[in-house]
Amino acid sequence: MKDSSQKDNKKLLLIDDDPNLILLVKDYLEFRGYNVVTAENGREALEVLDQNIPDMIICDVMMPEMDGYSLVQHIRQEPQTNTIPVLFLSAKGQSQDRVKGLNEGADVYMVKPFEPEELVAQVESSLKQIKRLSQGRILGKDGGSTIQVPNNVELTPTELKVVQLVAKGMANREIAEKLNVSQRTIESHVSNMLNKTSLNNRTELARWAIESNMA
């Protein structure tokens, strides 16, 4: 019996060049109540995105035709897709690989092999974050769902520019190009803002910027 508690038949785009993984993950996610569309590589995924916008993208990193990094760059550059949460799947589990994946614009980085239950948990967590972010846009400061940060947070003019671009879904690399600085400089600004606000990640930072009318 399918688990339909996740509601609303959320649509997921699953991209991987391994047909066995596609079959396994697709069946597992559909059993949990999701509507899963698949693609074998980044170029095929872009064709799917031209027709349908999913609620979340689960993507392998190393693929022929177009890899996960290139795909995420395209996704983050398009207004209709730049807020879609992206979960990277990769056999590369070193810290530098995780950092690169997150800096390129992914929201979650999971290492193969992984437990299906962990994948489902990450998907559900990301979708809940997006829902809260959307509610924040609608409800604003008085809606009761705003994120909490210390009262004395002050951003520098550059940090304000950076957080506004983070809220638009841009990756650190894209922000660096736009502001004509190094990616390391942007990473430093993001890290400083996370420390100032006591927030945990870029998604929470983006949500705070939107709820605070900075973006």
C-alpha positions as semicolon CSV with decimal commas, in nm:
position;residue;x (nm);y (nm);z (nm)
1;M;0,000;0,000;0,000
2;K;0,139;0,338;-0,099
3;D;0,222;0,601;0,160
4;S;0,020;0,902;0,047
5;S;0,077;1,106;0,363
6;Q;0,323;1,332;0,182
7;K;0,046;1,493;0,010
8;D;-0,034;1,685;-0,292
9;N;0,155;1,436;-0,513
10;K;0,472;1,640;-0,521
11;K;0,659;1,603;-0,849
12;L;1,026;1,505;-0,842
13;L;1,271;1,506;-1,132
14;L;1,522;1,221;-1,092
15;I;1,834;1,239;-1,313
16;D;2,095;0,962;-1,332
17;D;2,268;0,767;-1,608
18;D;2,246;0,442;-1,410
19;P;1,919;0,270;-1,512
20;N;1,931;0,039;-1,210
21;L;1,952;0,332;-0,969
22;I;1,676;0,513;-1,157
23;L;1,449;0,210;-1,126
24;L;1,523;0,153;-0,758
25;V;1,490;0,515;-0,646
26;K;1,187;0,587;-0,868
27;D;0,999;0,285;-0,730
28;Y;1,085;0,376;-0,372
29;L;0,981;0,741;-0,407
30;E;0,660;0,653;-0,591
31;F;0,576;0,404;-0,316
32;R;0,608;0,695;-0,074
33;G;0,351;0,894;-0,270
34;Y;0,566;1,108;-0,502
35;N;0,521;1,160;-0,874
36;V;0,863;1,089;-1,027
37;V;0,980;1,196;-1,374
38;T;1,320;1,069;-1,490
39;A;1,602;1,176;-1,720
40;E;1,935;1,012;-1,808
41;N;2,151;1,326;-1,818
42;G;2,146;1,703;-1,782
43;R;2,048;1,778;-2,141
44;E;1,752;1,544;-2,124
45;A;1,659;1,701;-1,791
46;L;1,650;2,049;-1,949
47;E;1,406;1,919;-2,208
48;V;1,186;1,789;-1,928
49;L;1,209;2,125;-1,748
50;D;1,089;2,303;-2,062
51;Q;0,762;2,112;-2,028
52;N;0,720;2,058;-1,654
53;I;0,855;2,231;-1,344
54;P;0,908;1,983;-1,057
55;D;0,893;2,055;-0,687
56;M;1,244;1,916;-0,641
57;I;1,534;1,780;-0,847
58;I;1,744;1,477;-0,749
59;C;2,052;1,466;-0,967
60;D;2,363;1,257;-1,017
61;V;2,683;1,464;-1,045
62;M;2,888;1,271;-1,298
63;M;2,688;1,207;-1,616
64;P;2,751;1,207;-1,993
65;E;2,619;1,484;-2,220
66;M;2,579;1,731;-1,931
67;D;2,689;1,672;-1,572
68;G;2,513;1,781;-1,255
69;Y;2,723;2,094;-1,209
70;S;2,636;2,228;-1,555
71;L;2,271;2,143;-1,506
72;V;2,250;2,331;-1,177
73;Q;2,415;2,634;-1,339
74;H;2,134;2,639;-1,596
75;I;1,869;2,588;-1,330
76;R;1,996;2,872;-1,111
77;Q;2,011;3,113;-1,406
78;E;1,645;3,075;-1,503
79;P;1,379;3,262;-1,301
80;Q;1,125;2,982;-1,336
81;T;1,363;2,719;-1,194
82;N;1,614;2,902;-0,973
83;T;1,427;2,830;-0,648
84;I;1,381;2,456;-0,707
85;P;1,568;2,260;-0,437
86;V;1,839;2,036;-0,581
87;L;1,975;1,722;-0,416
88;F;2,305;1,594;-0,554
89;L;2,384;1,222;-0,555
90;S;2,752;1,137;-0,595
91;A;3,001;0,859;-0,539
92;K;3,253;1,125;-0,439
93;G;3,235;1,173;-0,064
94;Q;3,536;1,384;0,022
95;S;3,471;1,712;0,203
96;Q;3,597;1,914;-0,095
97;D;3,347;1,733;-0,319
98;R;3,061;1,818;-0,084
99;V;3,173;2,180;-0,061
100;K;3,197;2,209;-0,439
101;G;2,850;2,062;-0,485
102;L;2,693;2,302;-0,237
103;N;2,884;2,600;-0,374
104;E;2,768;2,517;-0,726
105;G;2,410;2,558;-0,612
106;A;2,289;2,227;-0,471
107;D;2,090;2,236;-0,148
108;V;2,172;1,882;-0,033
109;Y;2,467;1,653;-0,111
110;M;2,431;1,279;-0,054
111;V;2,701;1,018;-0,111
112;K;2,635;0,689;-0,288
113;P;2,554;0,430;-0,170
114;F;2,280;0,572;0,048
115;E;1,985;0,441;0,244
116;P;1,651;0,501;0,068
117;E;1,497;0,619;0,396
118;E;1,764;0,888;0,427
119;L;1,692;1,006;0,073
120;V;1,320;1,031;0,151
121;A;1,397;1,223;0,471
122;Q;1,616;1,471;0,281
123;V;1,348;1,517;0,015
124;E;1,076;1,578;0,273
125;S;1,298;1,820;0,467
126;S;1,379;2,022;0,154
127;L;1,015;2,041;0,048
128;K;0,913;2,156;0,396
129;Q;1,179;2,430;0,381
130;I;1,043;2,551;0,048
131;K;0,690;2,551;0,188
132;R;0,801;2,761;0,485
133;L;0,988;2,995;0,252
134;S;0,677;3,041;0,038
135;Q;0,467;3,106;0,346
136;G;0,720;3,364;0,456
137;R;0,678;3,552;0,126
138;I;0,302;3,562;0,181
139;L;0,279;3,615;0,555
140;G;0,569;3,851;0,610
141;K;0,671;3,965;0,955
142;D;0,325;3,940;1,110
143;G;0,232;3,598;0,977
144;G;0,366;3,400;1,269
145;S;0,609;3,187;1,067
146;T;0,909;3,417;1,048
147;I;1,256;3,288;1,113
148;Q;1,429;3,406;1,430
149;V;1,768;3,580;1,439
150;P;1,938;3,800;1,703
151;N;1,796;4,154;1,723
152;N;2,131;4,327;1,679
153;V;2,228;4,179;1,341
154;E;2,382;4,440;1,112
155;L;2,497;4,364;0,760
156;T;2,759;4,553;0,567
157;P;2,652;4,699;0,230
158;T;2,832;4,416;0,050
159;E;2,673;4,150;0,270
160;L;2,333;4,301;0,194
161;K;2,399;4,270;-0,180
162;V;2,514;3,911;-0,134
163;V;2,215;3,801;0,073
164;Q;1,977;3,958;-0,178
165;L;2,134;3,747;-0,453
166;V;2,130;3,437;-0,231
167;A;1,757;3,494;-0,184
168;K;1,719;3,492;-0,564
169;G;1,863;3,140;-0,571
170;M;2,205;3,229;-0,713
171;A;2,506;3,011;-0,635
172;N;2,820;3,159;-0,480
173;R;3,002;3,133;-0,812
174;E;2,730;3,331;-0,991
175;I;2,725;3,596;-0,719
176;A;3,102;3,630;-0,743
177;E;3,080;3,685;-1,118
178;K;2,802;3,939;-1,080
179;L;2,987;4,138;-0,812
180;N;3,324;4,091;-0,984
181;V;3,496;3,934;-0,683
182;S;3,635;3,588;-0,609
183;Q;3,411;3,299;-0,510
184;R;3,613;3,266;-0,189
185;T;3,517;3,624;-0,100
186;I;3,148;3,541;-0,143
187;E;3,188;3,225;0,064
188;S;3,345;3,438;0,337
189;H;3,054;3,683;0,330
190;V;2,800;3,400;0,348
191;S;2,989;3,240;0,637
192;N;3,002;3,572;0,822
193;M;2,629;3,624;0,779
194;L;2,554;3,273;0,903
195;N;2,762;3,346;1,212
196;K;2,592;3,682;1,270
197;T;2,241;3,542;1,233
198;S;2,301;3,201;1,396
199;L;2,133;3,044;1,094
200;N;2,233;2,701;0,967
201;N;2,248;2,725;0,589
202;R;2,188;2,931;0,274
203;T;1,823;2,829;0,257
204;E;1,754;2,977;0,601
205;L;1,957;3,284;0,508
206;A;1,746;3,333;0,194
207;R;1,427;3,288;0,391
208;W;1,538;3,543;0,650
209;A;1,623;3,795;0,376
210;I;1,280;3,755;0,216
211;E;1,090;3,769;0,546
212;S;1,288;4,077;0,650
213;N;1,203;4,253;0,323
214;M;1,569;4,268;0,223
215;A;1,504;4,074;-0,098
